[in-house]
Amino acid sequence: MRGNPLRGGSLKGGAASPERAFLLALQAPDHSDAQQSETLEELADLAVSVGYTCAGQLVQQRGHMHPGTVFGSGKLVEIQEEIAAAEAGVAIFDGNLSPGQGQNLEKKLKVMVLDRTQLILSIFGRNARTREARLQVELAQLEYMLPRLVGLWAHLDRERGGIAGTKGMGEKQVNIDRTLIRNRIAKLKGDLRQLSRERTTQKSRRANCFRVSLVGYTNAGKSTLMNRLTDTRLAAENRLFATLDSTTRVLVEDNRPRILLSDTVGFIKRLPHELVASFRSTLEVARDADLLLMLVDLGHENWRGHIETTEQVLREIGADSVPRLVVFNQVDRVDDRVRLLMAKRQFPEALFISALTEDCAPVKERIVAFFELSMVTTPLLLEYRDYGELDKVYQWSRVDEVRYEEDGIHLTITSTPANLERIRAKVPVETQSTAAGTP
């Protein structure tokens, strides 16, 4: 056994408890002890988020999984003894198990066995609040379950026996369940497509605004930062995947165009592909953003790994080309000055804050400055007969100067090239435009 139990201790004289979990992992030859320890600590955090107490752990150094039981027969005996001693009622494997491996491990270890994907799906299921999030999580759970139906009803064949040339009861039940699940998956995908169309309509109404999306590893402090920047009261909890829904708020009300900030679901290493697929429409808020605010918890030992994971997920959803501003959070928790200096050297343009305790105005100022560079200033003449269009000019641009003359309303406006094109379709431009800043 490698290391001590991460949390909790052994119950005295009691039977195995379904709330007590025993963690299992294989350590590849190219995986250091420090990396393995960090991975198991994250698995423990995931387990605690579901409600388990981590009663112990066991790591085997092995180049590859045993195809049937993950661990070898000798190691399985040791694992069974450790689980019994820890009085754990569930074993959690730090990786993905095939349907057969999961069933074989449960037979050998005599406890319920979960893999990492099942654990994350369970957390998402507990934290889903809105209808869209619940649909997305259910879709991911069913798509994970579908290939694992075989074997669940095999006992019917063993108990009843089969008639030659006919399907057994277990196989019939599997086919019934498959049909039901596939029908439900089709229904969920249809409902999500409808919600995606509604999101597209909503997005078109915000086309004249600057859009900023908060992204980062789960529990990096995104909701806390959003509350500070937008003066809102979103739930900000110190637990994994507390936020599953994309929430949009106005970042700078008096800026024209307005700047909107959206929170997103947190990323995690080896995020199940079922969840990435199901939450793709929600994650589009990052792909369609004008700027990504990448939040990194510098107080975490593996902050570099968190950045790599975030970059990987952004590539997977097609958001890797969106400009980004890196913001290191929780710098007040960094005791190692070398870590802070290394982060500043590696990311010289980044901001360093403590969203929970410090003023976050520099973040807002940097965002405004970023968009100011893309703005264009131009004079505009609005004839009095087109006075009704003045409201759109104020909505789509910043009005720097206005004069009421005999021939109409003379304005000097600053806006994005896209919004200027929209204004030109309504109002003639008086003279050639000039850049407001350096692109």
TIROVEX-85090 format. One record per residue (C-alpha): y, z, x. Coordinates in steps of 0.02 Angstrom, whole numbers, plus 50000, padded with zeros to 5 digits. Example, Ala and Ser with C-alpha at 12.3 -4.5 7.8 and 13.67 -1.06 7.14 Angstrom:
REM residues 2
<pt><y>49775</y><z>50390</z><x>50615</x></pt>
<pt><y>49947</y><z>50357</z><x>50684</x></pt>
END
This chain:
REM residues 439
<pt><y>50000</y><z>50000</z><x>50000</x></pt>
<pt><y>50172</y><z>49953</z><x>50069</x></pt>
<pt><y>50315</y><z>50075</z><x>50041</x></pt>
<pt><y>50338</y><z>50212</z><x>49912</x></pt>
<pt><y>50349</y><z>50196</z><x>49723</x></pt>
<pt><y>50519</y><z>50126</z><x>49679</x></pt>
<pt><y>50548</y><z>50240</z><x>49530</x></pt>
<pt><y>50461</y><z>50379</z><x>49439</x></pt>
<pt><y>50310</y><z>50481</z><x>49491</x></pt>
<pt><y>50134</y><z>50514</z><x>49434</x></pt>
<pt><y>50102</y><z>50602</z><x>49270</x></pt>
<pt><y>50001</y><z>50761</z><x>49286</x></pt>
<pt><y>49834</y><z>50750</z><x>49201</x></pt>
<pt><y>49885</y><z>50618</z><x>49076</x></pt>
<pt><y>49811</y><z>50452</z><x>49026</x></pt>
<pt><y>49884</y><z>50284</z><x>49075</x></pt>
<pt><y>50054</y><z>50258</z><x>48996</x></pt>
<pt><y>50109</y><z>50088</z><x>48927</x></pt>
<pt><y>50285</y><z>50128</z><x>48988</x></pt>
<pt><y>50231</y><z>50147</z><x>49169</x></pt>
<pt><y>50224</y><z>49987</z><x>49270</x></pt>
<pt><y>50140</y><z>49949</z><x>49436</x></pt>
<pt><y>50218</y><z>49809</z><x>49539</x></pt>
<pt><y>50113</y><z>49680</z><x>49631</x></pt>
<pt><y>50164</y><z>49545</z><x>49754</x></pt>
<pt><y>50099</y><z>49425</z><x>49884</x></pt>
<pt><y>50198</y><z>49415</z><x>50046</x></pt>
<pt><y>50196</y><z>49242</z><x>50124</x></pt>
<pt><y>50189</y><z>49231</z><x>50315</x></pt>
<pt><y>50367</y><z>49164</z><x>50324</x></pt>
<pt><y>50434</y><z>49306</z><x>50213</x></pt>
<pt><y>50502</y><z>49455</z><x>50310</x></pt>
<pt><y>50474</y><z>49636</z><x>50260</x></pt>
<pt><y>50660</y><z>49650</z><x>50219</x></pt>
<pt><y>50654</y><z>49498</z><x>50106</x></pt>
<pt><y>50498</y><z>49562</z><x>50019</x></pt>
<pt><y>50577</y><z>49732</z><x>49993</x></pt>
<pt><y>50732</y><z>49655</z><x>49915</x></pt>
<pt><y>50625</y><z>49546</z><x>49801</x></pt>
<pt><y>50525</y><z>49695</z><x>49741</x></pt>
<pt><y>50683</y><z>49796</z><x>49712</x></pt>
<pt><y>50746</y><z>49657</z><x>49599</x></pt>
<pt><y>50579</y><z>49653</z><x>49507</x></pt>
<pt><y>50595</y><z>49841</z><x>49481</x></pt>
<pt><y>50769</y><z>49817</z><x>49409</x></pt>
<pt><y>50701</y><z>49686</z><x>49290</x></pt>
<pt><y>50562</y><z>49804</z><x>49236</x></pt>
<pt><y>50683</y><z>49947</z><x>49207</x></pt>
<pt><y>50792</y><z>49830</z><x>49102</x></pt>
<pt><y>50644</y><z>49807</z><x>48984</x></pt>
<pt><y>50611</y><z>49994</z><x>48976</x></pt>
<pt><y>50473</y><z>50021</z><x>49103</x></pt>
<pt><y>50464</y><z>50158</z><x>49233</x></pt>
<pt><y>50404</y><z>50089</z><x>49400</x></pt>
<pt><y>50260</y><z>50200</z><x>49453</x></pt>
<pt><y>50207</y><z>50112</z><x>49612</x></pt>
<pt><y>50189</y><z>49950</z><x>49707</x></pt>
<pt><y>50068</y><z>49855</z><x>49815</x></pt>
<pt><y>50102</y><z>49704</z><x>49925</x></pt>
<pt><y>49968</y><z>49599</z><x>50009</x></pt>
<pt><y>50009</y><z>49484</z><x>50153</x></pt>
<pt><y>49920</y><z>49322</z><x>50108</x></pt>
<pt><y>49956</y><z>49140</z><x>50142</x></pt>
<pt><y>49908</y><z>49080</z><x>49969</x></pt>
<pt><y>49850</y><z>49141</z><x>49799</x></pt>
<pt><y>49667</y><z>49158</z><x>49756</x></pt>
<pt><y>49648</y><z>49018</z><x>49627</x></pt>
<pt><y>49562</y><z>49129</z><x>49499</x></pt>
<pt><y>49627</y><z>49307</z><x>49524</x></pt>
<pt><y>49778</y><z>49291</z><x>49643</x></pt>
<pt><y>49709</y><z>49431</z><x>49753</x></pt>
<pt><y>49539</y><z>49437</z><x>49837</x></pt>
<pt><y>49396</y><z>49541</z><x>49764</x></pt>
<pt><y>49416</y><z>49682</z><x>49891</x></pt>
<pt><y>49602</y><z>49697</z><x>49862</x></pt>
<pt><y>49575</y><z>49698</z><x>49673</x></pt>
<pt><y>49468</y><z>49855</z><x>49689</x></pt>
<pt><y>49608</y><z>49939</z><x>49788</x></pt>
<pt><y>49738</y><z>49884</z><x>49661</x></pt>
<pt><y>49634</y><z>49953</z><x>49517</x></pt>
<pt><y>49620</y><z>50121</z><x>49605</x></pt>
<pt><y>49809</y><z>50126</z><x>49640</x></pt>
<pt><y>49850</y><z>50084</z><x>49459</x></pt>
<pt><y>49733</y><z>50220</z><x>49396</x></pt>
<pt><y>49809</y><z>50347</z><x>49516</x></pt>
<pt><y>49985</y><z>50300</z><x>49459</x></pt>
<pt><y>49927</y><z>50312</z><x>49276</x></pt>
<pt><y>50012</y><z>50145</z><x>49242</x></pt>
<pt><y>49975</y><z>50046</z><x>49085</x></pt>
<pt><y>50045</y><z>49880</z><x>49142</x></pt>
<pt><y>50043</y><z>49778</z><x>49303</x></pt>
<pt><y>50187</y><z>49661</z><x>49342</x></pt>
<pt><y>50163</y><z>49519</z><x>49467</x></pt>
<pt><y>50313</y><z>49455</z><x>49564</x></pt>
<pt><y>50282</y><z>49271</z><x>49532</x></pt>
<pt><y>50213</y><z>49154</z><x>49401</x></pt>
<pt><y>50032</y><z>49165</z><x>49344</x></pt>
<pt><y>49930</y><z>49026</z><x>49268</x></pt>
<pt><y>49851</y><z>49065</z><x>49099</x></pt>
<pt><y>49681</y><z>49088</z><x>49182</x></pt>
<pt><y>49748</y><z>49200</z><x>49321</x></pt>
<pt><y>49834</y><z>49315</z><x>49196</x></pt>
<pt><y>49677</y><z>49333</z><x>49090</x></pt>
<pt><y>49566</y><z>49361</z><x>49242</x></pt>
<pt><y>49681</y><z>49495</z><x>49312</x></pt>
<pt><y>49683</y><z>49588</z><x>49146</x></pt>
<pt><y>49492</y><z>49589</z><x>49143</x></pt>
<pt><y>49482</y><z>49652</z><x>49322</x></pt>
<pt><y>49622</y><z>49781</z><x>49317</x></pt>
<pt><y>49593</y><z>49842</z><x>49138</x></pt>
<pt><y>49780</y><z>49844</z><x>49101</x></pt>
<pt><y>49906</y><z>49724</z><x>49027</x></pt>
<pt><y>49970</y><z>49601</z><x>49157</x></pt>
<pt><y>50141</y><z>49520</z><x>49154</x></pt>
<pt><y>50218</y><z>49396</z><x>49274</x></pt>
<pt><y>50400</y><z>49377</z><x>49324</x></pt>
<pt><y>50438</y><z>49242</z><x>49195</x></pt>
<pt><y>50369</y><z>49348</z><x>49052</x></pt>
<pt><y>50476</y><z>49493</z><x>49109</x></pt>
<pt><y>50636</y><z>49390</z><x>49112</x></pt>
<pt><y>50595</y><z>49311</z><x>48943</x></pt>
<pt><y>50573</y><z>49486</z><x>48872</x></pt>
<pt><y>50744</y><z>49540</z><x>48938</x></pt>
<pt><y>50825</y><z>49386</z><x>48864</x></pt>
<pt><y>50740</y><z>49422</z><x>48698</x></pt>
<pt><y>50809</y><z>49600</z><x>48695</x></pt>
<pt><y>50986</y><z>49548</z><x>48742</x></pt>
<pt><y>51006</y><z>49396</z><x>48627</x></pt>
<pt><y>51142</y><z>49434</z><x>48500</x></pt>
<pt><y>51207</y><z>49271</z><x>48427</x></pt>
<pt><y>51105</y><z>49148</z><x>48327</x></pt>
<pt><y>51113</y><z>49018</z><x>48465</x></pt>
<pt><y>51052</y><z>49140</z><x>48597</x></pt>
<pt><y>50908</y><z>49196</z><x>48486</x></pt>
<pt><y>50857</y><z>49015</z><x>48456</x></pt>
<pt><y>50866</y><z>48976</z><x>48642</x></pt>
<pt><y>50761</y><z>49126</z><x>48690</x></pt>
<pt><y>50630</y><z>49093</z><x>48556</x></pt>
<pt><y>50616</y><z>48912</z><x>48613</x></pt>
<pt><y>50589</y><z>48967</z><x>48794</x></pt>
<pt><y>50459</y><z>49095</z><x>48742</x></pt>
<pt><y>50360</y><z>48971</z><x>48636</x></pt>
<pt><y>50362</y><z>48838</z><x>48771</x></pt>
<pt><y>50297</y><z>48967</z><x>48894</x></pt>
<pt><y>50163</y><z>49024</z><x>48771</x></pt>
<pt><y>50099</y><z>48852</z><x>48718</x></pt>
<pt><y>49990</y><z>48812</z><x>48871</x></pt>
<pt><y>49925</y><z>48992</z><x>48872</x></pt>
<pt><y>49842</y><z>48987</z><x>48701</x></pt>
<pt><y>49672</y><z>48935</z><x>48768</x></pt>
<pt><y>49563</y><z>49088</z><x>48786</x></pt>
<pt><y>49657</y><z>49198</z><x>48663</x></pt>
<pt><y>49531</y><z>49159</z><x>48527</x></pt>
<pt><y>49376</y><z>49133</z><x>48635</x></pt>
<pt><y>49301</y><z>49295</z><x>48568</x></pt>
<pt><y>49274</y><z>49209</z><x>48399</x></pt>
<pt><y>49156</y><z>49084</z><x>48479</x></pt>
<pt><y>49063</y><z>49221</z><x>48570</x></pt>
<pt><y>49043</y><z>49328</z><x>48414</x></pt>
<pt><y>48995</y><z>49192</z><x>48290</x></pt>
<pt><y>48913</y><z>49063</z><x>48400</x></pt>
<pt><y>48940</y><z>48877</z><x>48376</x></pt>
<pt><y>48845</y><z>48740</z><x>48288</x></pt>
<pt><y>48800</y><z>48594</z><x>48398</x></pt>
<pt><y>48924</y><z>48451</z><x>48382</x></pt>
<pt><y>49057</y><z>48556</z><x>48296</x></pt>
<pt><y>49210</y><z>48649</z><x>48357</x></pt>
<pt><y>49193</y><z>48837</z><x>48373</x></pt>
<pt><y>49304</y><z>48957</z><x>48276</x></pt>
<pt><y>49405</y><z>48997</z><x>48432</x></pt>
<pt><y>49444</y><z>48814</z><x>48468</x></pt>
<pt><y>49494</y><z>48786</z><x>48286</x></pt>
<pt><y>49612</y><z>48935</z><x>48292</x></pt>
<pt><y>49690</y><z>48872</z><x>48453</x></pt>
<pt><y>49723</y><z>48702</z><x>48374</x></pt>
<pt><y>49801</y><z>48784</z><x>48220</x></pt>
<pt><y>49913</y><z>48892</z><x>48329</x></pt>
<pt><y>49961</y><z>48742</z><x>48437</x></pt>
<pt><y>50014</y><z>48644</z><x>48284</x></pt>
<pt><y>50116</y><z>48791</z><x>48216</x></pt>
<pt><y>50202</y><z>48820</z><x>48383</x></pt>
<pt><y>50240</y><z>48635</z><x>48410</x></pt>
<pt><y>50315</y><z>48624</z><x>48235</x></pt>
<pt><y>50420</y><z>48778</z><x>48269</x></pt>
<pt><y>50477</y><z>48707</z><x>48437</x></pt>
<pt><y>50531</y><z>48546</z><x>48352</x></pt>
<pt><y>50628</y><z>48646</z><x>48222</x></pt>
<pt><y>50714</y><z>48752</z><x>48356</x></pt>
<pt><y>50763</y><z>48599</z><x>48457</x></pt>
<pt><y>50837</y><z>48520</z><x>48301</x></pt>
<pt><y>50938</y><z>48676</z><x>48262</x></pt>
<pt><y>51000</y><z>48685</z><x>48441</x></pt>
<pt><y>51050</y><z>48501</z><x>48438</x></pt>
<pt><y>51155</y><z>48537</z><x>48284</x></pt>
<pt><y>51237</y><z>48685</z><x>48371</x></pt>
<pt><y>51267</y><z>48574</z><x>48523</x></pt>
<pt><y>51356</y><z>48446</z><x>48412</x></pt>
<pt><y>51465</y><z>48586</z><x>48343</x></pt>
<pt><y>51501</y><z>48640</z><x>48522</x></pt>
<pt><y>51552</y><z>48461</z><x>48565</x></pt>
<pt><y>51674</y><z>48460</z><x>48418</x></pt>
<pt><y>51744</y><z>48626</z><x>48477</x></pt>
<pt><y>51757</y><z>48558</z><x>48654</x></pt>
<pt><y>51857</y><z>48407</z><x>48595</x></pt>
<pt><y>51986</y><z>48526</z><x>48519</x></pt>
<pt><y>52006</y><z>48606</z><x>48691</x></pt>
<pt><y>52021</y><z>48441</z><x>48784</x></pt>
<pt><y>52207</y><z>48469</z><x>48814</x></pt>
<pt><y>52174</y><z>48637</z><x>48901</x></pt>
<pt><y>52122</y><z>48682</z><x>49078</x></pt>
<pt><y>51946</y><z>48754</z><x>49077</x></pt>
<pt><y>51884</y><z>48884</z><x>49200</x></pt>
<pt><y>51704</y><z>48946</z><x>49199</x></pt>
<pt><y>51644</y><z>49111</z><x>49273</x></pt>
<pt><y>51477</y><z>49090</z><x>49361</x></pt>
<pt><y>51373</y><z>49198</z><x>49476</x></pt>
<pt><y>51218</y><z>49303</z><x>49500</x></pt>
<pt><y>51172</y><z>49419</z><x>49358</x></pt>
<pt><y>51259</y><z>49588</z><x>49361</x></pt>
<pt><y>51394</y><z>49528</z><x>49482</x></pt>
<pt><y>51531</y><z>49592</z><x>49367</x></pt>
<pt><y>51580</y><z>49434</z><x>49274</x></pt>
<pt><y>51612</y><z>49518</z><x>49107</x></pt>
<pt><y>51715</y><z>49655</z><x>49191</x></pt>
<pt><y>51823</y><z>49524</z><x>49279</x></pt>
<pt><y>51844</y><z>49425</z><x>49118</x></pt>
<pt><y>51903</y><z>49581</z><x>49028</x></pt>
<pt><y>52031</y><z>49614</z><x>49164</x></pt>
<pt><y>52094</y><z>49434</z><x>49169</x></pt>
<pt><y>52105</y><z>49405</z><x>48982</x></pt>
<pt><y>52138</y><z>49582</z><x>48918</x></pt>
<pt><y>51983</y><z>49579</z><x>48808</x></pt>
<pt><y>51843</y><z>49704</z><x>48780</x></pt>
<pt><y>51682</y><z>49611</z><x>48805</x></pt>
<pt><y>51528</y><z>49720</z><x>48832</x></pt>
<pt><y>51516</y><z>49749</z><x>49020</x></pt>
<pt><y>51356</y><z>49843</z><x>49062</x></pt>
<pt><y>51276</y><z>49883</z><x>49228</x></pt>
<pt><y>51112</y><z>49796</z><x>49189</x></pt>
<pt><y>51034</y><z>49626</z><x>49215</x></pt>
<pt><y>51074</y><z>49487</z><x>49091</x></pt>
<pt><y>51189</y><z>49593</z><x>48982</x></pt>
<pt><y>51281</y><z>49431</z><x>48939</x></pt>
<pt><y>51184</y><z>49283</z><x>48868</x></pt>
<pt><y>51319</y><z>49195</z><x>48766</x></pt>
<pt><y>51462</y><z>49090</z><x>48828</x></pt>
<pt><y>51625</y><z>49173</z><x>48775</x></pt>
<pt><y>51793</y><z>49085</z><x>48793</x></pt>
<pt><y>51962</y><z>49171</z><x>48799</x></pt>
<pt><y>52139</y><z>49118</z><x>48843</x></pt>
<pt><y>52177</y><z>49159</z><x>49024</x></pt>
<pt><y>52362</y><z>49112</z><x>49029</x></pt>
<pt><y>52442</y><z>49096</z><x>48857</x></pt>
<pt><y>52615</y><z>49039</z><x>48912</x></pt>
<pt><y>52550</y><z>48908</z><x>49033</x></pt>
<pt><y>52553</y><z>48727</z><x>48972</x></pt>
<pt><y>52423</y><z>48662</z><x>48963</x></pt>
<pt><y>52342</y><z>48827</z><x>48918</x></pt>
<pt><y>52208</y><z>48892</z><x>49036</x></pt>
<pt><y>52044</y><z>48948</z><x>48955</x></pt>
<pt><y>51914</y><z>49058</z><x>49040</x></pt>
<pt><y>51729</y><z>49057</z><x>48989</x></pt>
<pt><y>51597</y><z>49184</z><x>49036</x></pt>
<pt><y>51418</y><z>49123</z><x>49062</x></pt>
<pt><y>51242</y><z>49191</z><x>49073</x></pt>
<pt><y>51203</y><z>49263</z><x>49245</x></pt>
<pt><y>51091</y><z>49171</z><x>49367</x></pt>
<pt><y>50941</y><z>49243</z><x>49457</x></pt>
<pt><y>50820</y><z>49188</z><x>49591</x></pt>
<pt><y>50677</y><z>49086</z><x>49517</x></pt>
<pt><y>50759</y><z>49078</z><x>49346</x></pt>
<pt><y>50618</y><z>49016</z><x>49231</x></pt>
<pt><y>50635</y><z>48829</z><x>49200</x></pt>
<pt><y>50601</y><z>48861</z><x>49015</x></pt>
<pt><y>50762</y><z>48964</z><x>49007</x></pt>
<pt><y>50864</y><z>48837</z><x>49105</x></pt>
<pt><y>50807</y><z>48701</z><x>48984</x></pt>
<pt><y>50837</y><z>48806</z><x>48828</x></pt>
<pt><y>51009</y><z>48868</z><x>48885</x></pt>
<pt><y>51064</y><z>48698</z><x>48949</x></pt>
<pt><y>51190</y><z>48673</z><x>48808</x></pt>
<pt><y>51264</y><z>48845</z><x>48842</x></pt>
<pt><y>51271</y><z>48811</z><x>49028</x></pt>
<pt><y>51365</y><z>48649</z><x>48995</x></pt>
<pt><y>51523</y><z>48754</z><x>48991</x></pt>
<pt><y>51504</y><z>48765</z><x>49181</x></pt>
<pt><y>51468</y><z>48579</z><x>49202</x></pt>
<pt><y>51620</y><z>48530</z><x>49097</x></pt>
<pt><y>51741</y><z>48652</z><x>49180</x></pt>
<pt><y>51890</y><z>48597</z><x>49284</x></pt>
<pt><y>51864</y><z>48745</z><x>49400</x></pt>
<pt><y>51720</y><z>48866</z><x>49432</x></pt>
<pt><y>51758</y><z>49047</z><x>49472</x></pt>
<pt><y>51605</y><z>49096</z><x>49575</x></pt>
<pt><y>51591</y><z>49284</z><x>49576</x></pt>
<pt><y>51488</y><z>49366</z><x>49715</x></pt>
<pt><y>51443</y><z>49550</z><x>49727</x></pt>
<pt><y>51484</y><z>49587</z><x>49909</x></pt>
<pt><y>51415</y><z>49763</z><x>49887</x></pt>
<pt><y>51240</y><z>49690</z><x>49873</x></pt>
<pt><y>51138</y><z>49674</z><x>50032</x></pt>
<pt><y>51080</y><z>49499</z><x>49987</x></pt>
<pt><y>51249</y><z>49425</z><x>49938</x></pt>
<pt><y>51212</y><z>49266</z><x>50037</x></pt>
<pt><y>51051</y><z>49241</z><x>49939</x></pt>
<pt><y>51148</y><z>49263</z><x>49778</x></pt>
<pt><y>51266</y><z>49124</z><x>49829</x></pt>
<pt><y>51119</y><z>49010</z><x>49872</x></pt>
<pt><y>51038</y><z>49044</z><x>49703</x></pt>
<pt><y>51201</y><z>49010</z><x>49611</x></pt>
<pt><y>51223</y><z>48846</z><x>49704</x></pt>
<pt><y>51044</y><z>48796</z><x>49663</x></pt>
<pt><y>51066</y><z>48827</z><x>49476</x></pt>
<pt><y>51232</y><z>48734</z><x>49476</x></pt>
<pt><y>51144</y><z>48584</z><x>49554</x></pt>
<pt><y>51007</y><z>48595</z><x>49423</x></pt>
<pt><y>51131</y><z>48588</z><x>49278</x></pt>
<pt><y>51240</y><z>48453</z><x>49358</x></pt>
<pt><y>51389</y><z>48566</z><x>49398</x></pt>
<pt><y>51379</y><z>48560</z><x>49587</x></pt>
<pt><y>51526</y><z>48439</z><x>49602</x></pt>
<pt><y>51648</y><z>48548</z><x>49504</x></pt>
<pt><y>51784</y><z>48626</z><x>49616</x></pt>
<pt><y>51758</y><z>48812</z><x>49642</x></pt>
<pt><y>51851</y><z>48967</z><x>49694</x></pt>
<pt><y>51741</y><z>49100</z><x>49774</x></pt>
<pt><y>51785</y><z>49279</z><x>49726</x></pt>
<pt><y>51699</y><z>49424</z><x>49812</x></pt>
<pt><y>51686</y><z>49575</z><x>49698</x></pt>
<pt><y>51653</y><z>49760</z><x>49726</x></pt>
<pt><y>51724</y><z>49761</z><x>49902</x></pt>
<pt><y>51756</y><z>49947</z><x>49877</x></pt>
<pt><y>51567</y><z>49971</z><x>49889</x></pt>
<pt><y>51555</y><z>49886</z><x>50059</x></pt>
<pt><y>51534</y><z>50019</z><x>50194</x></pt>
<pt><y>51486</y><z>49891</z><x>50325</x></pt>
<pt><y>51648</y><z>49820</z><x>50395</x></pt>
<pt><y>51551</y><z>49684</z><x>50486</x></pt>
<pt><y>51489</y><z>49616</z><x>50319</x></pt>
<pt><y>51667</y><z>49604</z><x>50254</x></pt>
<pt><y>51728</y><z>49518</z><x>50412</x></pt>
<pt><y>51583</y><z>49394</z><x>50408</x></pt>
<pt><y>51618</y><z>49350</z><x>50226</x></pt>
<pt><y>51802</y><z>49322</z><x>50264</x></pt>
<pt><y>51760</y><z>49212</z><x>50413</x></pt>
<pt><y>51632</y><z>49110</z><x>50317</x></pt>
<pt><y>51742</y><z>49093</z><x>50161</x></pt>
<pt><y>51922</y><z>49094</z><x>50224</x></pt>
<pt><y>51991</y><z>49032</z><x>50056</x></pt>
<pt><y>51899</y><z>49163</z><x>49953</x></pt>
<pt><y>51976</y><z>49312</z><x>49864</x></pt>
<pt><y>51915</y><z>49490</z><x>49888</x></pt>
<pt><y>51933</y><z>49611</z><x>49742</x></pt>
<pt><y>51860</y><z>49760</z><x>49651</x></pt>
<pt><y>51870</y><z>49707</z><x>49469</x></pt>
<pt><y>51831</y><z>49881</z><x>49402</x></pt>
<pt><y>51968</y><z>49974</z><x>49495</x></pt>
<pt><y>52098</y><z>49852</z><x>49564</x></pt>
<pt><y>52230</y><z>49734</z><x>49496</x></pt>
<pt><y>52155</y><z>49560</z><x>49473</x></pt>
<pt><y>52323</y><z>49470</z><x>49463</x></pt>
<pt><y>52291</y><z>49375</z><x>49628</x></pt>
<pt><y>52142</y><z>49289</z><x>49546</x></pt>
<pt><y>52248</y><z>49229</z><x>49400</x></pt>
<pt><y>52387</y><z>49173</z><x>49518</x></pt>
<pt><y>52265</y><z>49072</z><x>49624</x></pt>
<pt><y>52195</y><z>48987</z><x>49468</x></pt>
<pt><y>52369</y><z>48940</z><x>49408</x></pt>
<pt><y>52413</y><z>48875</z><x>49582</x></pt>
<pt><y>52255</y><z>48768</z><x>49586</x></pt>
<pt><y>52300</y><z>48680</z><x>49425</x></pt>
<pt><y>52482</y><z>48664</z><x>49473</x></pt>
<pt><y>52429</y><z>48549</z><x>49615</x></pt>
<pt><y>52358</y><z>48424</z><x>49490</x></pt>
<pt><y>52513</y><z>48424</z><x>49379</x></pt>
<pt><y>52636</y><z>48280</z><x>49368</x></pt>
<pt><y>52821</y><z>48294</z><x>49323</x></pt>
<pt><y>52907</y><z>48154</z><x>49226</x></pt>
<pt><y>53061</y><z>48130</z><x>49117</x></pt>
<pt><y>53037</y><z>48088</z><x>48933</x></pt>
<pt><y>53148</y><z>48020</z><x>48795</x></pt>
<pt><y>53100</y><z>48067</z><x>48618</x></pt>
<pt><y>53196</y><z>47979</z><x>48481</x></pt>
<pt><y>53250</y><z>48086</z><x>48335</x></pt>
<pt><y>53142</y><z>47986</z><x>48216</x></pt>
<pt><y>52991</y><z>48047</z><x>48318</x></pt>
<pt><y>53046</y><z>48229</z><x>48311</x></pt>
<pt><y>52880</y><z>48275</z><x>48232</x></pt>
<pt><y>52793</y><z>48235</z><x>48397</x></pt>
<pt><y>52892</y><z>48369</z><x>48490</x></pt>
<pt><y>52763</y><z>48501</z><x>48447</x></pt>
<pt><y>52627</y><z>48399</z><x>48534</x></pt>
<pt><y>52736</y><z>48380</z><x>48688</x></pt>
<pt><y>52753</y><z>48570</z><x>48699</x></pt>
<pt><y>52567</y><z>48590</z><x>48666</x></pt>
<pt><y>52508</y><z>48466</z><x>48797</x></pt>
<pt><y>52635</y><z>48499</z><x>48935</x></pt>
<pt><y>52759</y><z>48621</z><x>49010</x></pt>
<pt><y>52937</y><z>48577</z><x>48960</x></pt>
<pt><y>53048</y><z>48610</z><x>49112</x></pt>
<pt><y>53212</y><z>48545</z><x>49036</x></pt>
<pt><y>53273</y><z>48485</z><x>48867</x></pt>
<pt><y>53440</y><z>48405</z><x>48820</x></pt>
<pt><y>53493</y><z>48342</z><x>48649</x></pt>
<pt><y>53595</y><z>48181</z><x>48671</x></pt>
<pt><y>53656</y><z>48048</z><x>48550</x></pt>
<pt><y>53512</y><z>47931</z><x>48589</x></pt>
<pt><y>53378</y><z>48066</z><x>48570</x></pt>
<pt><y>53298</y><z>48216</z><x>48652</x></pt>
<pt><y>53289</y><z>48205</z><x>48842</x></pt>
<pt><y>53149</y><z>48309</z><x>48918</x></pt>
<pt><y>53076</y><z>48342</z><x>49089</x></pt>
<pt><y>52893</y><z>48387</z><x>49070</x></pt>
<pt><y>52751</y><z>48437</z><x>49186</x></pt>
<pt><y>52572</y><z>48406</z><x>49136</x></pt>
<pt><y>52404</y><z>48338</z><x>49189</x></pt>
<pt><y>52383</y><z>48149</z><x>49208</x></pt>
<pt><y>52261</y><z>48150</z><x>49061</x></pt>
<pt><y>52382</y><z>48239</z><x>48946</x></pt>
<pt><y>52525</y><z>48127</z><x>49002</x></pt>
<pt><y>52423</y><z>47978</z><x>48946</x></pt>
<pt><y>52404</y><z>48060</z><x>48775</x></pt>
<pt><y>52592</y><z>48090</z><x>48768</x></pt>
<pt><y>52631</y><z>47911</z><x>48822</x></pt>
<pt><y>52530</y><z>47849</z><x>48675</x></pt>
<pt><y>52654</y><z>47939</z><x>48562</x></pt>
<pt><y>52816</y><z>47939</z><x>48661</x></pt>
<pt><y>52891</y><z>47812</z><x>48783</x></pt>
<pt><y>52913</y><z>47873</z><x>48963</x></pt>
<pt><y>53094</y><z>47860</z><x>49021</x></pt>
<pt><y>53067</y><z>47830</z><x>49207</x></pt>
<pt><y>52932</y><z>47827</z><x>49339</x></pt>
<pt><y>52836</y><z>47992</z><x>49357</x></pt>
<pt><y>52844</y><z>48099</z><x>49514</x></pt>
<pt><y>52713</y><z>48218</z><x>49581</x></pt>
<pt><y>52746</y><z>48404</z><x>49553</x></pt>
<pt><y>52636</y><z>48458</z><x>49696</x></pt>
<pt><y>52521</y><z>48396</z><x>49831</x></pt>
<pt><y>52355</y><z>48334</z><x>49755</x></pt>
END
